[in-house]
Amino acid sequence: MIVGIDLGGMSAKAACVEKGTKTEVVRIATSSSDPAKQTISSLAHLAESAAEAAGIPFDSIEAIGVGAPGIVDSGAGVVAAWTNFGWKDVPLSKELSELTKKPVFILNDANAAALGEATYGAGRHFSDCVLVTLGTGVGGGVVLGGKLFEGFKGAGGEIGHTVIRAGGRKCSCGRRGCLETYVSTRALIADTVSAARREPQGALSKALRAGRKPDGFLLFEGLDMGDPGAEKVFQQYISMLGEGILNLASLFRPQAVLLGGGISAEGERLLGPLRKYVDERLTAAEYAPLQILAAELGNDAGILGAAEFARQKVGKDGQN
Amino acid sequence: MIVGIDLGGMSAKAACVEKGTKTEVVRIATSSSDPAKQTISSLAHLAESAAEAAGIPFDSIEAIGVGAPGIVDSGAGVVAAWTNFGWKDVPLSKELSELTKKPVFILNDANAAALGEATYGAGRHFSDCVLVTLGTGVGGGVVLGGKLFEGFKGAGGEIGHTVIRAGGRKCSCGRRGCLETYVSTRALIADTVSAARREPQGALSKALRAGRKPDGFLLFEGLDMGDPGAEKVFQQYISMLGEGILNLASLFRPQAVLLGGGISAEGERLLGPLRKYVDERLTAAEYAPLQILAAELGNDAGILGAAEFARQKVGKDGQN
């Protein structure tokens, strides 16, 4: 039995995990004003609470896996940089291990979600998967041969920050034309609102004037209402996301690309046109087919993936 | 001792390889009009010739590695498609193994060059390298943890066919804006000639009128002659190649990107501006630095890489 922890900027959640099944999730609030040592001490208590909530003696916990924000050097067990919390080179593995007397393995939180989703969620039938999470930003992770791929010092797998239109939209990372600037929920909402502005008599515009708050689903309501601007935005969204997926296919050629984030709840409505766009352009598509699937685990993916990461490491250590 | 074979559309070359050192290279002509069985039979003789030329009894050859063009399913030992030779699902490993009584391991030729260059060439000090070969097209391969990364059924690592400017230049693969359409030698030459046409009084234009044949080095001569059009083409070339390398860094985050192909002979003149472009934009550059280096092995990379691939496979089989 392994404790998986999903550490975030608002809260940390934990549960005991075995074979991809988790027990009751316990949580604590986290705060950027707490010193790192205090946060880590809270995580130690959280791990014990998870065991207690599951009715499992803490002694029988084999290891702890933690998905943490920022740049994580999983090999060294160090959070190299978590800007929002002011963490720099925090030896999270070592310190949490000293407090809990358990082996602790850490990884980036988006990578944890990818490993969880690939192992126990929509990717469970495939050995190679890329998770693309469409949120305020675009994150995700890469799982190859059932193992997380992180790149040199964990700095790889930055799916949102690959340029897809050189010289295009300005990105927060400093480059121009990153995938994130076209397919994040933030970009989708901004494009939907722009389309509404261009057609003041259109359905989107009317909805906004009537007080509809813009979110990632507004575009789809615009499509339902037959707004021509919405249709254009949707076509561009599909083509840019499609090109991003095709690029991942050119490089990693996974068996499956998994789409996470709120918008993936649109299901076939999003996946259908996307699959069509990709299948029409994918080289050797019949020879090495690529599945495009919606993620299944939602918020659970992080805990399950963090636990899976620890499970694989403990298993590997056992073999050596 | 292992025989490495580099199979191409004009010739096949082979040598015995041990610890990255090869003996005399022997070669035969290849022809698309020969049936696959005949070509494979020639390869069997070629492997024996390589041993003979090296003064090594063929009995002491442990295995044969073959880099072959096209889509290669190295796991199955099958050339899935080599269009120019009309090969489709040719079981090269099995047939060559039957003729030579040796274990035979095959891989894509660009991947063989990448593995050779990463293991014994410019990448020898790094465990994770991406080779980008700037030729008529843009090829290369990905080596992670010292092992070749090929993707599902060998269809990954297609570095040239990642879109970098969505909606941009038409590519032979059917998509628009692939890296290859901006940074291949073919693209570089076309852009140089276009620049010359725009300035009939410029140095580039005069050189072409005086009978200079356009090639990949013409641009650099134009720079020497102070042609303003050449400078513009060079800046665009650096920025597109830089964006391509930054994209590889975002996803694979290798320790080194190795540049192959004729143009890499320009050395610092190309590498200097390219490093500057990349370093100014690479996230976490100090934390996880990325080297950009010229490939060193030239045409030898393919033979060395094919042999290395076989060496790793034989070693692995031995361990099981």
Interface residues (C-beta under 8 A of the other chain):
Chain A: I71 A80 A81 D128 V142 L144 F149 E150 G151 F152 K153 G154 A155 G156 G157 E158 I159 H161 T162 V163 I164 R165 A166 G167 G168 C173 G174 R175 G177 S239 M240 E243 L246 N247 L248 A249 S250 L251 F252 R253 P254 Q255 R281 T283 A284 Y287 A288 L290
Chain B: I71 A80 A81 D128 V142 L144 F149 E150 G151 F152 K153 G154 A155 G156 G157 E158 I159 H161 T162 V163 I164 R165 A166 G167 G168 C173 G174 R175 G177 S239 M240 E243 L246 N247 L248 A249 S250 L251 F252 R253 P254 Q255 R281 T283 A284 Y287 A288 L290
